[in-house]
């Protein structure tokens, strides 16, 4: 299953990239939502090869996922790969400078089933694709507003 969305953010491209590349911030956000997050690499600086082991509850079951940073090209691309017992996939984040103070973010996700049960689950998501896409777009828009708020606060402080 593939999902993609785009949104424009009223902030410079470098600021937006730094926000998306704040991996420690994403780790904390996942933990606040109840996930167990553990780094699986020994890198001291962000770069390809960074990895995380995630354990979280979803639909009444404990899920596990290995996430690896595959590509980090400042200030335009961030690419992740994910592998779990029942699914695998990836996420690509691409940034485009529209002006000095405006950035377009394009997020593409692909999820593939590794088991029959996951295949059935993904098929049910495909049947509800308009609802799933709407929720994906809503979350992406909320993320954009959060980045804009952080940029406004940084500009004032």
N, CA, C and O atoms as a GROMACS GRO file, in nm:
protein
  628
    1UNK      N    1   0.085  -0.117   0.000
    1UNK     CA    2   0.000   0.000   0.000
    1UNK      C    3   0.089   0.123   0.000
    1UNK      O    4   0.188   0.130   0.074
    2UNK      N    5   0.055   0.218  -0.081
    2UNK     CA    6   0.131   0.342  -0.090
    2UNK      C    7   0.045   0.459  -0.045
    2UNK      O    8  -0.072   0.469  -0.079
    3UNK      N    9   0.107   0.547   0.031
    3UNK     CA   10   0.043   0.671   0.073
    3UNK      C   11   0.139   0.785   0.041
    3UNK      O   12   0.260   0.770   0.056
    4UNK      N   13   0.086   0.895  -0.001
    4UNK     CA   14   0.170   1.012  -0.022
    4UNK      C   15   0.090   1.136   0.009
    4UNK      O   16  -0.032   1.140  -0.006
    5UNK      N   17   0.162   1.238   0.051
    5UNK     CA   18   0.098   1.365   0.081
    5UNK      C   19   0.201   1.476   0.072
    5UNK      O   20   0.322   1.453   0.078
    6UNK      N   21   0.150   1.594   0.058
    6UNK     CA   22   0.240   1.709   0.055
    6UNK      C   23   0.172   1.825   0.123
    6UNK      O   24   0.049   1.836   0.126
    7UNK      N   25   0.255   1.912   0.176
    7UNK     CA   26   0.206   2.031   0.242
    7UNK      C   27   0.313   2.138   0.235
    7UNK      O   28   0.431   2.108   0.223
    8UNK      N   29   0.271   2.262   0.242
    8UNK     CA   30   0.364   2.373   0.241
    8UNK      C   31   0.376   2.427   0.383
    8UNK      O   32   0.278   2.437   0.457
    9UNK      N   33   0.500   2.462   0.420
    9UNK     CA   34   0.528   2.510   0.555
    9UNK      C   35   0.589   2.648   0.544
    9UNK      O   36   0.680   2.672   0.464
   10UNK      N   37   0.539   2.739   0.624
   10UNK     CA   38   0.588   2.877   0.626
   10UNK      C   39   0.712   2.884   0.716
   10UNK      O   40   0.707   2.940   0.826
   11UNK      N   41   0.822   2.828   0.668
   11UNK     CA   42   0.950   2.830   0.738
   11UNK      C   43   1.059   2.799   0.636
   11UNK      O   44   1.034   2.732   0.536
   12UNK      N   45   1.181   2.847   0.661
   12UNK     CA   46   1.290   2.819   0.568
   12UNK      C   47   1.322   2.669   0.561
   12UNK      O   48   1.301   2.595   0.657
   13UNK      N   49   1.372   2.627   0.445
   13UNK     CA   50   1.399   2.486   0.420
   13UNK      C   51   1.497   2.427   0.522
   13UNK      O   52   1.476   2.314   0.567
   14UNK      N   53   1.602   2.498   0.559
   14UNK     CA   54   1.700   2.446   0.656
   14UNK      C   55   1.633   2.422   0.791
   14UNK      O   56   1.662   2.321   0.856
   15UNK      N   57   1.543   2.512   0.834
   15UNK     CA   58   1.473   2.494   0.961
   15UNK      C   59   1.384   2.371   0.956
   15UNK      O   60   1.380   2.292   1.050
   16UNK      N   61   1.312   2.355   0.846
   16UNK     CA   62   1.222   2.240   0.830
   16UNK      C   63   1.302   2.110   0.830
   16UNK      O   64   1.264   2.013   0.895
   17UNK      N   65   1.413   2.108   0.757
   17UNK     CA   66   1.497   1.988   0.755
   17UNK      C   67   1.546   1.955   0.895
   17UNK      O   68   1.539   1.839   0.938
   18UNK      N   69   1.595   2.055   0.968
   18UNK     CA   70   1.643   2.031   1.104
   18UNK      C   71   1.533   1.974   1.193
   18UNK      O   72   1.559   1.889   1.278
   19UNK      N   73   1.410   2.021   1.173
   19UNK     CA   74   1.297   1.969   1.251
   19UNK      C   75   1.273   1.820   1.219
   19UNK      O   76   1.256   1.739   1.310
   20UNK      N   77   1.272   1.786   1.091
   20UNK     CA   78   1.248   1.648   1.051
   20UNK      C   79   1.366   1.558   1.087
   20UNK      O   80   1.348   1.438   1.110
   21UNK      N   81   1.487   1.614   1.092
   21UNK     CA   82   1.606   1.535   1.123
   21UNK      C   83   1.639   1.536   1.272
   21UNK      O   84   1.747   1.492   1.311
   22UNK      N   85   1.548   1.584   1.356
   22UNK     CA   86   1.567   1.581   1.501
   22UNK      C   87   1.523   1.443   1.552
   22UNK      O   88   1.414   1.427   1.606
   23UNK      N   89   1.609   1.344   1.533
   23UNK     CA   90   1.573   1.207   1.564
   23UNK      C   91   1.550   1.184   1.712
   23UNK      O   92   1.465   1.103   1.750
   24UNK      N   93   1.625   1.254   1.797
   24UNK     CA   94   1.601   1.240   1.941
   24UNK      C   95   1.463   1.294   1.977
   24UNK      O   96   1.396   1.239   2.065
   25UNK      N   97   1.421   1.400   1.911
   25UNK     CA   98   1.287   1.454   1.934
   25UNK      C   99   1.179   1.355   1.893
   25UNK      O  100   1.078   1.340   1.962
   26UNK      N  101   1.199   1.287   1.780
   26UNK     CA  102   1.103   1.186   1.735
   26UNK      C  103   1.100   1.068   1.832
   26UNK      O  104   0.994   1.012   1.858
   27UNK      N  105   1.218   1.031   1.886
   27UNK     CA  106   1.222   0.923   1.984
   27UNK      C  107   1.139   0.960   2.107
   27UNK      O  108   1.059   0.880   2.155
   28UNK      N  109   1.159   1.082   2.157
   28UNK     CA  110   1.082   1.127   2.274
   28UNK      C  111   0.933   1.131   2.245
   28UNK      O  112   0.852   1.092   2.329
   29UNK      N  113   0.896   1.177   2.126
   29UNK     CA  114   0.753   1.182   2.090
   29UNK      C  115   0.693   1.042   2.088
   29UNK      O  116   0.580   1.023   2.134
   30UNK      N  117   0.765   0.945   2.035
   30UNK     CA  118   0.715   0.807   2.032
   30UNK      C  119   0.700   0.752   2.173
   30UNK      O  120   0.603   0.682   2.203
   31UNK      N  121   0.796   0.782   2.260
   31UNK     CA  122   0.789   0.734   2.398
   31UNK      C  123   0.672   0.798   2.473
   31UNK      O  124   0.608   0.732   2.555
   32UNK      N  125   0.645   0.927   2.444
   32UNK     CA  126   0.529   0.992   2.508
   32UNK      C  127   0.399   0.925   2.468
   32UNK      O  128   0.301   0.928   2.543
   33UNK      N  129   0.396   0.865   2.351
   33UNK     CA  130   0.276   0.796   2.303
   33UNK      C  131   0.273   0.649   2.344
   33UNK      O  132   0.186   0.574   2.301
   34UNK      N  133   0.368   0.608   2.429
   34UNK     CA  134   0.366   0.473   2.484
   34UNK      C  135   0.455   0.372   2.415
   34UNK      O  136   0.451   0.254   2.451
   35UNK      N  137   0.534   0.411   2.318
   35UNK     CA  138   0.622   0.317   2.249
   35UNK      C  139   0.753   0.301   2.327
   35UNK      O  140   0.799   0.394   2.392
   36UNK      N  141   0.810   0.182   2.318
   36UNK     CA  142   0.946   0.159   2.368
   36UNK      C  143   1.039   0.179   2.249
   36UNK      O  144   1.020   0.117   2.144
   37UNK      N  145   1.138   0.265   2.265
   37UNK     CA  146   1.230   0.298   2.156
   37UNK      C  147   1.372   0.273   2.204
   37UNK      O  148   1.412   0.321   2.310
   38UNK      N  149   1.449   0.198   2.125
   38UNK     CA  150   1.588   0.172   2.159
   38UNK      C  151   1.674   0.188   2.034
   38UNK      O  152   1.643   0.132   1.929
   39UNK      N  153   1.780   0.265   2.045
   39UNK     CA  154   1.873   0.281   1.934
   39UNK      C  155   1.948   0.149   1.915
   39UNK      O  156   1.982   0.081   2.012
   40UNK      N  157   1.974   0.114   1.790
   40UNK     CA  158   2.042  -0.012   1.760
   40UNK      C  159   2.178   0.012   1.695
   40UNK      O  160   2.242  -0.083   1.651
   41UNK      N  161   2.223   0.137   1.689
   41UNK     CA  162   2.352   0.166   1.628
   41UNK      C  163   2.442   0.235   1.729
   41UNK      O  164   2.400   0.267   1.840
   42UNK      N  165   2.565   0.257   1.691
   42UNK     CA  166   2.662   0.324   1.778
   42UNK      C  167   2.708   0.458   1.719
   42UNK      O  168   2.808   0.513   1.763
   43UNK      N  169   2.635   0.511   1.620
   43UNK     CA  170   2.673   0.636   1.557
   43UNK      C  171   2.663   0.752   1.655
   43UNK      O  172   2.570   0.758   1.736
   44UNK      N  173   2.757   0.844   1.648
   44UNK     CA  174   2.755   0.960   1.737
   44UNK      C  175   2.691   1.080   1.670
   44UNK      O  176   2.650   1.175   1.737
   45UNK      N  177   2.682   1.078   1.535
   45UNK     CA  178   2.618   1.187   1.462
   45UNK      C  179   2.512   1.128   1.370
   45UNK      O  180   2.526   1.015   1.323
   46UNK      N  181   2.407   1.204   1.344
   46UNK     CA  182   2.303   1.153   1.254
   46UNK      C  183   2.358   1.122   1.116
   46UNK      O  184   2.435   1.199   1.059
   47UNK      N  185   2.318   1.007   1.063
   47UNK     CA  186   2.360   0.968   0.930
   47UNK      C  187   2.305   0.832   0.893
   47UNK      O  188   2.248   0.763   0.978
   48UNK      N  189   2.320   0.793   0.767
   48UNK     CA  190   2.274   0.662   0.724
   48UNK      C  191   2.334   0.553   0.812
   48UNK      O  192   2.452   0.557   0.849
   49UNK      N  193   2.251   0.456   0.845
   49UNK     CA  194   2.294   0.349   0.934
   49UNK      C  195   2.235   0.362   1.073
   49UNK      O  196   2.238   0.266   1.151
   50UNK      N  197   2.180   0.480   1.105
   50UNK     CA  198   2.113   0.493   1.234
   50UNK      C  199   1.995   0.396   1.236
   50UNK      O  200   1.929   0.376   1.134
   51UNK      N  201   1.970   0.336   1.350
   51UNK     CA  202   1.860   0.241   1.358
   51UNK      C  203   1.792   0.244   1.494
   51UNK      O  204   1.850   0.285   1.594
   52UNK      N  205   1.668   0.199   1.493
   52UNK     CA  206   1.587   0.194   1.615
   52UNK      C  207   1.507   0.065   1.618
   52UNK      O  208   1.464   0.014   1.514
   53UNK      N  209   1.489   0.014   1.736
   53UNK     CA  210   1.396  -0.097   1.759
   53UNK      C  211   1.276  -0.037   1.830
   53UNK      O  212   1.290   0.021   1.938
   54UNK      N  213   1.159  -0.050   1.770
   54UNK     CA  214   1.036   0.005   1.827
   54UNK      C  215   0.945  -0.108   1.874
   54UNK      O  216   0.932  -0.210   1.806
   55UNK      N  217   0.884  -0.088   1.988
   55UNK     CA  218   0.782  -0.180   2.039
   55UNK      C  219   0.666  -0.094   2.084
   55UNK      O  220   0.683  -0.002   2.165
   56UNK      N  221   0.546  -0.123   2.031
   56UNK     CA  222   0.431  -0.038   2.060
   56UNK      C  223   0.304  -0.120   2.048
   56UNK      O  224   0.302  -0.226   1.985
   57UNK      N  225   0.198  -0.070   2.109
   57UNK     CA  226   0.068  -0.134   2.099
   57UNK      C  227  -0.010  -0.078   1.982
   57UNK      O  228  -0.015   0.044   1.963
   58UNK      N  229  -0.071  -0.166   1.904
   58UNK     CA  230  -0.155  -0.122   1.793
   58UNK      C  231  -0.266  -0.225   1.774
   58UNK      O  232  -0.240  -0.344   1.756
   59UNK      N  233  -0.389  -0.176   1.777
   59UNK     CA  234  -0.507  -0.261   1.764
   59UNK      C  235  -0.506  -0.379   1.862
   59UNK      O  236  -0.534  -0.493   1.826
   60UNK      N  237  -0.473  -0.348   1.986
   60UNK     CA  238  -0.479  -0.446   2.093
   60UNK      C  239  -0.366  -0.548   2.096
   60UNK      O  240  -0.372  -0.644   2.173
   61UNK      N  241  -0.264  -0.529   2.014
   61UNK     CA  242  -0.152  -0.622   2.011
   61UNK      C  243  -0.020  -0.548   2.022
   61UNK      O  244  -0.008  -0.432   1.983
   62UNK      N  245   0.078  -0.617   2.077
   62UNK     CA  246   0.213  -0.563   2.083
   62UNK      C  247   0.279  -0.582   1.946
   62UNK      O  248   0.279  -0.692   1.890
   63UNK      N  249   0.335  -0.474   1.893
   63UNK     CA  250   0.400  -0.478   1.761
   63UNK      C  251   0.548  -0.443   1.777
   63UNK      O  252   0.585  -0.370   1.869
   64UNK      N  253   0.630  -0.494   1.688
   64UNK     CA  254   0.773  -0.462   1.687
   64UNK      C  255   0.813  -0.422   1.547
   64UNK      O  256   0.760  -0.473   1.448
   65UNK      N  257   0.909  -0.330   1.540
   65UNK     CA  258   0.954  -0.279   1.411
   65UNK      C  259   1.099  -0.236   1.422
   65UNK      O  260   1.138  -0.172   1.520
   66UNK      N  261   1.178  -0.270   1.325
   66UNK     CA  262   1.316  -0.221   1.314
   66UNK      C  263   1.314  -0.110   1.209
   66UNK      O  264   1.268  -0.132   1.097
   67UNK      N  265   1.363   0.007   1.244
   67UNK     CA  266   1.367   0.120   1.152
   67UNK      C  267   1.513   0.160   1.130
   67UNK      O  268   1.591   0.168   1.224
   68UNK      N  269   1.548   0.182   1.004
   68UNK     CA  270   1.685   0.218   0.968
   68UNK      C  271   1.683   0.343   0.881
   68UNK      O  272   1.604   0.354   0.788
   69UNK      N  273   1.771   0.437   0.913
   69UNK     CA  274   1.788   0.555   0.830
   69UNK      C  275   1.876   0.516   0.712
   69UNK      O  276   1.992   0.479   0.731
   70UNK      N  277   1.821   0.524   0.592
   70UNK     CA  278   1.892   0.482   0.472
   70UNK      C  279   1.963   0.597   0.402
   70UNK      O  280   2.068   0.579   0.341
   71UNK      N  281   1.903   0.716   0.411
   71UNK     CA  282   1.957   0.830   0.337
   71UNK      C  283   1.928   0.958   0.414
   71UNK      O  284   1.816   0.979   0.461
   72UNK      N  285   2.028   1.042   0.426
   72UNK     CA  286   2.013   1.171   0.493
   72UNK      C  287   2.098   1.271   0.414
   72UNK      O  288   2.219   1.280   0.432
   73UNK      N  289   2.032   1.344   0.326
   73UNK     CA  290   2.100   1.442   0.241
   73UNK      C  291   2.046   1.580   0.272
   73UNK      O  292   1.937   1.618   0.228
   74UNK      N  293   2.123   1.654   0.347
   74UNK     CA  294   2.084   1.789   0.385
   74UNK      C  295   2.085   1.878   0.263
   74UNK      O  296   2.182   1.872   0.188
   75UNK      N  297   1.988   1.958   0.237
   75UNK     CA  298   1.864   1.981   0.312
   75UNK      C  299   1.741   1.927   0.240
   75UNK      O  300   1.633   1.984   0.254
   76UNK      N  301   1.754   1.818   0.163
   76UNK     CA  302   1.644   1.778   0.076
   76UNK      C  303   1.581   1.642   0.103
   76UNK      O  304   1.461   1.626   0.081
   77UNK      N  305   1.656   1.543   0.147
   77UNK     CA  306   1.602   1.407   0.153
   77UNK      C  307   1.631   1.338   0.286
   77UNK      O  308   1.739   1.350   0.343
   78UNK      N  309   1.530   1.266   0.333
   78UNK     CA  310   1.544   1.173   0.445
   78UNK      C  311   1.467   1.048   0.405
   78UNK      O  312   1.349   1.055   0.369
   79UNK      N  313   1.533   0.933   0.412
   79UNK     CA  314   1.470   0.807   0.371
   79UNK      C  315   1.489   0.704   0.482
   79UNK      O  316   1.600   0.683   0.530
   80UNK      N  317   1.379   0.641   0.521
   80UNK     CA  318   1.380   0.536   0.622
   80UNK      C  319   1.333   0.404   0.560
   80UNK      O  320   1.254   0.403   0.466
   81UNK      N  321   1.383   0.294   0.613
   81UNK     CA  322   1.331   0.161   0.581
   81UNK      C  323   1.286   0.099   0.712
   81UNK      O  324   1.346   0.121   0.817
   82UNK      N  325   1.179   0.021   0.706
   82UNK     CA  326   1.125  -0.043   0.826
   82UNK      C  327   1.102  -0.191   0.797
   82UNK      O  328   1.061  -0.229   0.687
   83UNK      N  329   1.128  -0.273   0.897
   83UNK     CA  330   1.110  -0.416   0.883
   83UNK      C  331   1.053  -0.471   1.012
   83UNK      O  332   1.108  -0.448   1.120
   84UNK      N  333   0.944  -0.544   1.000
   84UNK     CA  334   0.882  -0.607   1.116
   84UNK      C  335   0.847  -0.750   1.083
   84UNK      O  336   0.864  -0.794   0.969
   85UNK      N  337   0.798  -0.824   1.181
   85UNK     CA  338   0.764  -0.964   1.156
   85UNK      C  339   0.653  -0.981   1.052
   85UNK      O  340   0.649  -1.082   0.982
   86UNK      N  341   0.561  -0.883   1.043
   86UNK     CA  342   0.449  -0.901   0.951
   86UNK      C  343   0.445  -0.799   0.837
   86UNK      O  344   0.376  -0.821   0.738
   87UNK      N  345   0.520  -0.688   0.850
   87UNK     CA  346   0.521  -0.587   0.744
   87UNK      C  347   0.663  -0.538   0.719
   87UNK      O  348   0.753  -0.557   0.801
   88UNK      N  349   0.681  -0.476   0.604
   88UNK     CA  350   0.804  -0.404   0.574
   88UNK      C  351   0.764  -0.283   0.491
   88UNK      O  352   0.657  -0.280   0.430
   89UNK      N  353   0.852  -0.184   0.489
   89UNK     CA  354   0.817  -0.066   0.412
   89UNK      C  355   0.922   0.041   0.422
   89UNK      O  356   1.035   0.017   0.465
   90UNK      N  357   0.883   0.158   0.380
   90UNK     CA  358   0.976   0.269   0.384
   90UNK      C  359   0.903   0.401   0.376
   90UNK      O  360   0.787   0.409   0.337
   91UNK      N  361   0.976   0.504   0.414
   91UNK     CA  362   0.923   0.640   0.411
   91UNK      C  363   1.028   0.731   0.350
   91UNK      O  364   1.146   0.725   0.386
   92UNK      N  365   0.985   0.815   0.258
   92UNK     CA  366   1.072   0.914   0.197
   92UNK      C  367   1.016   1.052   0.226
   92UNK      O  368   0.898   1.079   0.204
   93UNK      N  369   1.102   1.139   0.277
   93UNK     CA  370   1.065   1.277   0.303
   93UNK      C  371   1.150   1.363   0.210
   93UNK      O  372   1.273   1.359   0.215
   94UNK      N  373   1.085   1.440   0.127
   94UNK     CA  374   1.155   1.526   0.033
   94UNK      C  375   1.113   1.671   0.059
   94UNK      O  376   0.994   1.701   0.074
   95UNK      N  377   1.211   1.759   0.064
   95UNK     CA  378   1.185   1.900   0.088
   95UNK      C  379   1.220   1.980  -0.038
   95UNK      O  380   1.319   1.952  -0.105
   96UNK      N  381   1.137   2.079  -0.067
   96UNK     CA  382   1.158   2.166  -0.182
   96UNK      C  383   1.143   2.311  -0.137
   96UNK      O  384   1.043   2.346  -0.075
   97UNK      N  385   1.241   2.393  -0.168
   97UNK     CA  386   1.233   2.534  -0.131
   97UNK      C  387   1.144   2.608  -0.230
   97UNK      O  388   1.174   2.612  -0.350
   98UNK      N  389   1.036   2.666  -0.181
   98UNK     CA  390   0.946   2.744  -0.265
   98UNK      C  391   0.987   2.891  -0.266
   98UNK      O  392   0.974   2.960  -0.367
   99UNK      N  393   1.037   2.938  -0.151
   99UNK     CA  394   1.091   3.072  -0.138
   99UNK      C  395   1.181   3.070  -0.016
   99UNK      O  396   1.198   2.966   0.048
  100UNK      N  397   1.238   3.184   0.018
  100UNK     CA  398   1.329   3.190   0.132
  100UNK      C  399   1.260   3.152   0.263
  100UNK      O  400   1.324   3.105   0.357
  101UNK      N  401   1.128   3.171   0.269
  101UNK     CA  402   1.054   3.144   0.394
  101UNK      C  403   0.941   3.044   0.375
  101UNK      O  404   0.849   3.040   0.456
  102UNK      N  405   0.947   2.965   0.270
  102UNK     CA  406   0.840   2.868   0.244
  102UNK      C  407   0.899   2.740   0.187
  102UNK      O  408   0.981   2.743   0.096
  103UNK      N  409   0.857   2.626   0.243
  103UNK     CA  410   0.910   2.495   0.206
  103UNK      C  411   0.796   2.398   0.179
  103UNK      O  412   0.699   2.392   0.255
  104UNK      N  413   0.808   2.323   0.072
  104UNK     CA  414   0.712   2.217   0.044
  104UNK      C  415   0.770   2.085   0.094
  104UNK      O  416   0.886   2.053   0.068
  105UNK      N  417   0.688   2.010   0.167
  105UNK     CA  418   0.727   1.878   0.218
  105UNK      C  419   0.643   1.774   0.147
  105UNK      O  420   0.520   1.783   0.143
  106UNK      N  421   0.710   1.674   0.090
  106UNK     CA  422   0.642   1.562   0.024
  106UNK      C  423   0.682   1.436   0.099
  106UNK      O  424   0.800   1.404   0.110
  107UNK      N  425   0.582   1.365   0.151
  107UNK     CA  426   0.606   1.242   0.227
  107UNK      C  427   0.542   1.126   0.151
  107UNK      O  428   0.424   1.131   0.116
  108UNK      N  429   0.622   1.023   0.126
  108UNK     CA  430   0.572   0.903   0.060
  108UNK      C  431   0.602   0.783   0.149
  108UNK      O  432   0.714   0.766   0.198
  109UNK      N  433   0.500   0.701   0.169
  109UNK     CA  434   0.515   0.580   0.250
  109UNK      C  435   0.470   0.461   0.167
  109UNK      O  436   0.375   0.469   0.090
  110UNK      N  437   0.540   0.351   0.186
  110UNK     CA  438   0.499   0.226   0.123
  110UNK      C  439   0.507   0.116   0.228
  110UNK      O  440   0.606   0.104   0.300
  111UNK      N  441   0.401   0.038   0.236
  111UNK     CA  442   0.393  -0.072   0.332
  111UNK      C  443   0.361  -0.198   0.254
  111UNK      O  444   0.269  -0.201   0.172
  112UNK      N  445   0.439  -0.304   0.280
  112UNK     CA  446   0.416  -0.433   0.215
  112UNK      C  447   0.396  -0.540   0.322
  112UNK      O  448   0.460  -0.538   0.427
  113UNK      N  449   0.306  -0.630   0.294
  113UNK     CA  450   0.274  -0.738   0.387
  113UNK      C  451   0.378  -0.850   0.375
  113UNK      O  452   0.427  -0.880   0.266
  114UNK      N  453   0.410  -0.910   0.489
  114UNK     CA  454   0.500  -1.026   0.490
  114UNK      C  455   0.427  -1.153   0.531
  114UNK      O  456   0.483  -1.263   0.522
  115UNK      N  457   0.302  -1.140   0.577
  115UNK     CA  458   0.223  -1.256   0.617
  115UNK      C  459   0.083  -1.244   0.558
  115UNK      O  460   0.042  -1.137   0.512
  116UNK      N  461   0.011  -1.354   0.560
  116UNK     CA  462  -0.126  -1.354   0.509
  116UNK      C  463  -0.215  -1.260   0.591
  116UNK      O  464  -0.295  -1.186   0.535
  117UNK      N  465  -0.200  -1.264   0.723
  117UNK     CA  466  -0.279  -1.175   0.809
  117UNK      C  467  -0.254  -1.028   0.778
  117UNK      O  468  -0.347  -0.948   0.775
  118UNK      N  469  -0.128  -0.994   0.754
  118UNK     CA  470  -0.095  -0.856   0.720
  118UNK      C  471  -0.151  -0.820   0.582
  118UNK      O  472  -0.194  -0.707   0.560
  119UNK      N  473  -0.150  -0.915   0.491
  119UNK     CA  474  -0.206  -0.890   0.358
  119UNK      C  475  -0.354  -0.858   0.367
  119UNK      O  476  -0.403  -0.768   0.299
  120UNK      N  477  -0.426  -0.932   0.451
  120UNK     CA  478  -0.569  -0.908   0.470
  120UNK      C  479  -0.591  -0.770   0.534
  120UNK      O  480  -0.682  -0.696   0.494
  121UNK      N  481  -0.508  -0.736   0.634
  121UNK     CA  482  -0.520  -0.605   0.698
  121UNK      C  483  -0.494  -0.493   0.598
  121UNK      O  484  -0.570  -0.396   0.594
  122UNK      N  485  -0.389  -0.504   0.518
  122UNK     CA  486  -0.359  -0.400   0.419
  122UNK      C  487  -0.469  -0.390   0.314
  122UNK      O  488  -0.498  -0.281   0.265
  123UNK      N  489  -0.531  -0.504   0.280
  123UNK     CA  490  -0.641  -0.500   0.184
  123UNK      C  491  -0.759  -0.421   0.241
  123UNK      O  492  -0.826  -0.347   0.169
  124UNK      N  493  -0.784  -0.437   0.372
  124UNK     CA  494  -0.893  -0.361   0.434
  124UNK      C  495  -0.860  -0.211   0.434
  124UNK      O  496  -0.950  -0.128   0.419
  125UNK      N  497  -0.732  -0.176   0.450
  125UNK     CA  498  -0.693  -0.036   0.443
  125UNK      C  499  -0.710   0.018   0.301
  125UNK      O  500  -0.750   0.133   0.283
  126UNK      N  501  -0.681  -0.064   0.202
  126UNK     CA  502  -0.697  -0.020   0.063
  126UNK      C  503  -0.844   0.007   0.032
  126UNK      O  504  -0.876   0.097  -0.045
  127UNK      N  505  -0.932  -0.072   0.092
  127UNK     CA  506  -1.075  -0.051   0.070
  127UNK      C  507  -1.122   0.080   0.132
  127UNK      O  508  -1.218   0.142   0.086
  128UNK      N  509  -1.053   0.122   0.238
  128UNK     CA  510  -1.086   0.248   0.305
  128UNK      C  511  -0.983   0.355   0.270
  128UNK      O  512  -0.954   0.442   0.352
  129UNK      N  513  -0.928   0.348   0.150
  129UNK     CA  514  -0.816   0.435   0.111
  129UNK      C  515  -0.848   0.584   0.126
  129UNK      O  516  -0.762   0.660   0.168
  130UNK      N  517  -0.969   0.625   0.092
  130UNK     CA  518  -1.001   0.768   0.103
  130UNK      C  519  -0.996   0.814   0.248
  130UNK      O  520  -0.948   0.924   0.276
  131UNK      N  521  -1.044   0.732   0.341
  131UNK     CA  522  -1.041   0.767   0.483
  131UNK      C  523  -0.897   0.765   0.535
  131UNK      O  524  -0.857   0.854   0.609
  132UNK      N  525  -0.820   0.664   0.495
  132UNK     CA  526  -0.681   0.652   0.538
  132UNK      C  527  -0.599   0.769   0.484
  132UNK      O  528  -0.517   0.827   0.556
  133UNK      N  529  -0.620   0.804   0.358
  133UNK     CA  530  -0.550   0.917   0.296
  133UNK      C  531  -0.587   1.048   0.363
  133UNK      O  532  -0.501   1.133   0.386
  134UNK      N  533  -0.714   1.065   0.395
  134UNK     CA  534  -0.758   1.187   0.464
  134UNK      C  535  -0.692   1.200   0.600
  134UNK      O  536  -0.650   1.309   0.639
  135UNK      N  537  -0.681   1.090   0.674
  135UNK     CA  538  -0.618   1.092   0.805
  135UNK      C  539  -0.467   1.119   0.791
  135UNK      O  540  -0.409   1.193   0.871
  136UNK      N  541  -0.404   1.061   0.690
  136UNK     CA  542  -0.262   1.084   0.662
  136UNK      C  543  -0.239   1.232   0.633
  136UNK      O  544  -0.147   1.293   0.688
  137UNK      N  545  -0.322   1.290   0.546
  137UNK     CA  546  -0.310   1.432   0.512
  137UNK      C  547  -0.333   1.522   0.633
  137UNK      O  548  -0.266   1.623   0.650
  138UNK      N  549  -0.429   1.484   0.718
  138UNK     CA  550  -0.457   1.561   0.839
  138UNK      C  551  -0.337   1.563   0.933
  138UNK      O  552  -0.303   1.667   0.989
  139UNK      N  553  -0.272   1.448   0.949
  139UNK     CA  554  -0.154   1.441   1.036
  139UNK      C  555  -0.037   1.520   0.977
  139UNK      O  556   0.036   1.585   1.050
  140UNK      N  557  -0.021   1.513   0.846
  140UNK     CA  558   0.086   1.588   0.780
  140UNK      C  559   0.063   1.738   0.794
  140UNK      O  560   0.157   1.813   0.818
  141UNK      N  561  -0.061   1.782   0.780
  141UNK     CA  562  -0.094   1.923   0.797
  141UNK      C  563  -0.070   1.967   0.941
  141UNK      O  564  -0.018   2.076   0.963
  142UNK      N  565  -0.105   1.884   1.038
  142UNK     CA  566  -0.081   1.917   1.179
  142UNK      C  567   0.069   1.927   1.206
  142UNK      O  568   0.113   2.016   1.279
  143UNK      N  569   0.147   1.838   1.148
  143UNK     CA  570   0.292   1.843   1.163
  143UNK      C  571   0.346   1.973   1.105
  143UNK      O  572   0.434   2.036   1.164
  144UNK      N  573   0.295   2.014   0.990
  144UNK     CA  574   0.337   2.141   0.928
  144UNK      C  575   0.305   2.259   1.020
  144UNK      O  576   0.388   2.349   1.034
  145UNK      N  577   0.187   2.260   1.081
  145UNK     CA  578   0.151   2.369   1.171
  145UNK      C  579   0.242   2.370   1.294
  145UNK      O  580   0.279   2.476   1.343
  146UNK      N  581   0.280   2.252   1.343
  146UNK     CA  582   0.373   2.244   1.457
  146UNK      C  583   0.509   2.302   1.420
  146UNK      O  584   0.569   2.376   1.499
  147UNK      N  585   0.559   2.270   1.301
  147UNK     CA  586   0.688   2.324   1.256
  147UNK      C  587   0.678   2.476   1.245
  147UNK      O  588   0.769   2.547   1.288
  148UNK      N  589   0.569   2.526   1.189
  148UNK     CA  590   0.550   2.671   1.178
  148UNK      C  591   0.547   2.737   1.315
  148UNK      O  592   0.605   2.845   1.334
  149UNK      N  593   0.482   2.674   1.411
  149UNK     CA  594   0.477   2.730   1.547
  149UNK      C  595   0.616   2.733   1.609
  149UNK      O  596   0.651   2.830   1.675
  150UNK      N  597   0.694   2.628   1.590
  150UNK     CA  598   0.830   2.623   1.643
  150UNK      C  599   0.917   2.731   1.578
  150UNK      O  600   0.999   2.795   1.643
  151UNK      N  601   0.896   2.750   1.447
  151UNK     CA  602   0.973   2.852   1.376
  151UNK      C  603   0.937   2.991   1.426
  151UNK      O  604   1.025   3.075   1.446
  152UNK      N  605   0.808   3.016   1.448
  152UNK     CA  606   0.765   3.147   1.499
  152UNK      C  607   0.822   3.172   1.639
  152UNK      O  608   0.866   3.283   1.670
  153UNK      N  609   0.821   3.068   1.723
  153UNK     CA  610   0.875   3.082   1.858
  153UNK      C  611   1.026   3.106   1.854
  153UNK      O  612   1.078   3.186   1.932
  154UNK      N  613   1.096   3.038   1.765
  154UNK     CA  614   1.242   3.055   1.753
  154UNK      C  615   1.275   3.195   1.701
  154UNK      O  616   1.375   3.254   1.741
  155UNK      N  617   1.192   3.246   1.613
  155UNK     CA  618   1.216   3.380   1.556
  155UNK      C  619   1.195   3.489   1.661
  155UNK      O  620   1.259   3.594   1.656
  156UNK      N  621   1.105   3.464   1.756
  156UNK     CA  622   1.078   3.564   1.860
  156UNK      C  623   1.175   3.552   1.977
  156UNK      O  624   1.203   3.652   2.044
  157UNK      N  625   1.226   3.433   2.002
  157UNK     CA  626   1.309   3.412   2.118
  157UNK      C  627   1.449   3.405   2.086
  157UNK      O  628   1.532   3.387   2.175
   0.00000   0.00000   0.00000
